[in-house]
Amino acid sequence: MYDYIVIGAGSAGCVLASRLSERADTNVLLMEAGPPDRKREIHIPAAFSKLFKTEVDWDFSTEPQEHLNGRRLYWPRGKTLGGSSSINAMIYMRGARADYDAWRDLGNAGWAFDDVLPLFKAAENQERGASAEHGIGGRLNVADLRSVNPLTDAFLNACEAAGLAKNSDFNGAAQEGAGLYQVTQKRGARVSAADAYLKPALRRGNLTVWTQVHATRLMIEEGRAAGVEFFMKKPPGLQQVRATREVIVCAGAIGSPQLLLLSGIGPRKELEALGIPVAADLEGVGGNLQDHLNIGQSYHSTKPVSLSNAESLPNLLNYILRRTGPLTSNIAEAGAFTKSRADLADCDLQLHFAPVYFVEHGLKNPPGHGFSLGALLLTPKSTGRIYLRSADPAEAPAIDPAYLSNEQDVAPLAEGLKLVWKLLESKAFDAFRGDAVFGKEDPSSFIRAYAETLYHPVGTCRMGQDASSVVNAKLEVHGMPGLRVADASVMPKIVRGNTNAPVMMIAEKAARMILEP
Ligand SMILES: Cc1cc2nc3c(=O)[nH]c(=O)nc-3n(C[C@H](O)[C@H](O)[C@H](O)COP(=O)(O)OP(=O)(O)OC[C@H]3O[C@@H](n4cnc5c(N)ncnc54)[C@H](O)[C@@H]3O)c2cc1C
């Protein structure tokens, strides 16, 4: 029996379990399906793509995507302490002011940018120091890269020559422009949500953490969430644990709607078809799935300078002794925010440059040296959904992001691709550029053939007040007392940027709303 049960020790769950257990009079259980975060590749930044398709990755695939030549896309998601923040590219990004103001305008009081900026700042330890936009002394260390690859310098020169303004802080006064990314690292090592929030809290007697424990169903008694049924490997079998105050679902944009649906919280028709008794008829659960679709190109490099040899013995020694060198790279070292059309008020394209091949998530990199640049659409209009294939909690849900199902998403992404080509073909890369990995086609066919996720699914337990929303502005599930959702799934609209820091902010706010109602 615990006061609070937090399901999922990812970006949000680690923040919540830590904050809730700061109150000595509360008893908190954090339950995680994956193992502890012991793998070395979690902590050495440049190694993160080696975690793909291992035991710390859920290794999801989408349904065949009609507008991407029927391809099924691979979706990595973290399955360990820290969740996806233990396998991500560590870019520290908040998104644009307009994103949060839009959340407020959709009826979510307290979520405008001016409301959430203090939470971002309180969570942050900005190594550059405090400022109007940045905080120090928070749990999440935000650092500049310790080692910048010469190919990344070439990318920044290409941007300058193309007329993109320099931006030394994408989380500062304005997003637009090109520059190096800041990263969630400390002394050259990853800082996941588990590193930042959970580990410092582990010695508290009122916080219990269970790993390799898979929540299979919420226990609903007399119309309220009373606890969690879970599957444990050792001893194998189903067991139950009760919450006296609240259950908080932090299982991510895929896991959270899946668990709600398995518990009978979702669209009545869908649940009845699978023989799941309906506890709350909420049509929006699993809907409103949004993601950032990325289109990239890689080139062979004529000089052996890329991150392909990051693991050489000298680099390894340099990392161990000084915590510098290529192993500290987050791979996506630099990028840019720009507009596909001059008349837009805010940026709708984001670029990520990697001084290494990044072919099919790095899983199909050719041997040798290369570099990659991708453009993603920050403001997709296409929305998809997550739904159950069966009532079996062990079966992955169906994931249909319906990429490019809204035709209006194609033109801006094509502009992004043209910019990618222009930059990669520009003079700044002449000293490095070999052959392109993918042959050029017309932009829309190229996108349909090669676009992939940039790992930011959100929105599947949408916050709002209308009939198809799932949680209210306090993140309480409509019609189900004792239950909240707090993670990427509550975003009403995807933010213009990478999603880790926004999710941690959501959890910071959730903790405050729970403790100070
Ligand atoms: C490869 C990759 C690169 C990325 N790069 C960046 C980046 O550079 N910068 C950035 O800002 N964002 C990045 N992101 C996105 C960012 O990491 C995620 O948006 C964020 O971590 C999501 O947080 P979450 O708490 O919603 O979910 P998660 O962090 O995924 O946490 C969910 C947790 O719940 C657990 N869980 C799920 N179901 C159950 C269950 N039934 N029972 C028990 N536990 C369960 C999972 O194992 C997981 O630990 C990246 C993501 C990936 C995958």
The ligand as an SDF file (V2000), in Angstrom:
LIG
                    3D

 53 58  0  0  0  0  0  0  0  0999 V2000
   16.2130    7.8800  -29.7850 C   0  0  0  0  0  0  0  0  0  0  0  0
   15.5820    9.0960  -29.1680 C   0  0  0  0  0  0  0  0  0  0  0  0
   16.2260   10.3310  -29.2740 C   0  0  0  0  0  0  0  0  0  0  0  0
   15.6420   11.4660  -28.7170 C   0  0  0  0  0  0  0  0  0  0  0  0
   16.3620   12.6260  -28.6680 N   0  0  0  0  0  0  0  0  0  0  0  0
   15.9000   13.6840  -27.9430 C   0  0  0  0  0  0  0  0  0  0  0  0
   16.7140   14.8150  -27.7060 C   0  0  0  0  0  0  0  0  0  0  0  0
   17.8740   14.8870  -28.1190 O   0  0  0  0  0  0  0  0  0  0  0  0
   16.1900   15.8380  -26.9750 N   0  0  0  0  0  0  0  0  0  0  0  0
   14.9150   15.7980  -26.5080 C   0  0  0  0  0  0  0  0  0  0  0  0
   14.4770   16.7830  -25.9080 O   0  0  0  0  0  0  0  0  0  0  0  0
   14.1220   14.7230  -26.6990 N   0  0  0  0  0  0  0  0  0  0  0  0
   14.6110   13.6550  -27.3770 C   0  0  0  0  0  0  0  0  0  0  0  0
   13.8400   12.5250  -27.5040 N   0  0  0  0  0  0  0  0  0  0  0  0
   12.4690   12.5410  -26.9630 C   0  0  0  0  0  0  0  0  0  0  0  0
   12.3980   12.4730  -25.4480 C   0  0  0  0  0  0  0  0  0  0  0  0
   13.4250   11.6590  -24.9310 O   0  0  0  0  0  0  0  0  0  0  0  0
   11.0130   11.9540  -25.0600 C   0  0  0  0  0  0  0  0  0  0  0  0
   10.0250   12.8330  -25.5510 O   0  0  0  0  0  0  0  0  0  0  0  0
   10.8120   11.8550  -23.5520 C   0  0  0  0  0  0  0  0  0  0  0  0
   11.8510   11.1040  -22.9680 O   0  0  0  0  0  0  0  0  0  0  0  0
    9.4530   11.2110  -23.2630 C   0  0  0  0  0  0  0  0  0  0  0  0
    9.2660   11.1450  -21.8820 O   0  0  0  0  0  0  0  0  0  0  0  0
    8.0390   10.3160  -21.2510 P   0  0  0  0  0  0  0  0  0  0  0  0
    8.2030   10.4120  -19.7850 O   0  0  0  0  0  0  0  0  0  0  0  0
    6.7840   10.7780  -21.8730 O   0  0  0  0  0  0  0  0  0  0  0  0
    8.2600    8.8210  -21.7590 O   0  0  0  0  0  0  0  0  0  0  0  0
    9.5050    7.8510  -21.5430 P   0  0  0  0  0  0  0  0  0  0  0  0
   10.7190    8.6270  -21.1490 O   0  0  0  0  0  0  0  0  0  0  0  0
    9.5910    7.0090  -22.7540 O   0  0  0  0  0  0  0  0  0  0  0  0
    9.1080    7.0020  -20.2710 O   0  0  0  0  0  0  0  0  0  0  0  0
    8.1020    6.0310  -20.2070 C   0  0  0  0  0  0  0  0  0  0  0  0
    8.5740    4.9710  -19.2350 C   0  0  0  0  0  0  0  0  0  0  0  0
    7.4810    4.1460  -18.8860 O   0  0  0  0  0  0  0  0  0  0  0  0
    7.8850    2.8030  -18.9240 C   0  0  0  0  0  0  0  0  0  0  0  0
    6.6850    1.9980  -19.1730 N   0  0  0  0  0  0  0  0  0  0  0  0
    5.9210    2.0070  -20.2810 C   0  0  0  0  0  0  0  0  0  0  0  0
    4.8800    1.1740  -20.1310 N   0  0  0  0  0  0  0  0  0  0  0  0
    4.9890    0.6490  -18.8950 C   0  0  0  0  0  0  0  0  0  0  0  0
    4.2060   -0.2820  -18.1500 C   0  0  0  0  0  0  0  0  0  0  0  0
    3.0810   -0.8100  -18.6530 N   0  0  0  0  0  0  0  0  0  0  0  0
    4.6270   -0.6250  -16.9010 N   0  0  0  0  0  0  0  0  0  0  0  0
    5.7510   -0.0760  -16.3610 C   0  0  0  0  0  0  0  0  0  0  0  0
    6.5220    0.8020  -17.0320 N   0  0  0  0  0  0  0  0  0  0  0  0
    6.1390    1.1680  -18.2740 C   0  0  0  0  0  0  0  0  0  0  0  0
    8.9050    2.7690  -20.0410 C   0  0  0  0  0  0  0  0  0  0  0  0
    9.7340    1.6240  -19.9790 O   0  0  0  0  0  0  0  0  0  0  0  0
    9.6420    4.0600  -19.8220 C   0  0  0  0  0  0  0  0  0  0  0  0
   10.7130    3.9270  -18.9210 O   0  0  0  0  0  0  0  0  0  0  0  0
   14.3780   11.3720  -28.0680 C   0  0  0  0  0  0  0  0  0  0  0  0
   13.7460   10.1370  -27.9620 C   0  0  0  0  0  0  0  0  0  0  0  0
   14.3290    9.0000  -28.4940 C   0  0  0  0  0  0  0  0  0  0  0  0
   13.6300    7.6760  -28.3580 C   0  0  0  0  0  0  0  0  0  0  0  0
  1  2  1  0
  2  3  1  0
  2 52  2  0
  3  4  2  0
  4  5  1  0
  4 50  1  0
  5  6  2  0
  6  7  1  0
  6 13  1  0
  7  8  2  0
  7  9  1  0
  9 10  1  0
 10 11  2  0
 10 12  1  0
 12 13  2  0
 13 14  1  0
 14 15  1  0
 14 50  1  0
 15 16  1  0
 16 17  1  0
 16 18  1  0
 18 19  1  0
 18 20  1  0
 20 21  1  0
 20 22  1  0
 22 23  1  0
 23 24  1  0
 24 25  2  0
 24 26  1  0
 24 27  1  0
 27 28  1  0
 28 29  2  0
 28 30  1  0
 28 31  1  0
 31 32  1  0
 32 33  1  0
 33 34  1  0
 33 48  1  0
 34 35  1  0
 35 36  1  0
 35 46  1  0
 36 37  1  0
 36 45  1  0
 37 38  2  0
 38 39  1  0
 39 40  1  0
 39 45  2  0
 40 41  1  0
 40 42  2  0
 42 43  1  0
 43 44  2  0
 44 45  1  0
 46 47  1  0
 46 48  1  0
 48 49  1  0
 50 51  2  0
 51 52  1  0
 52 53  1  0
M  END
$$$$
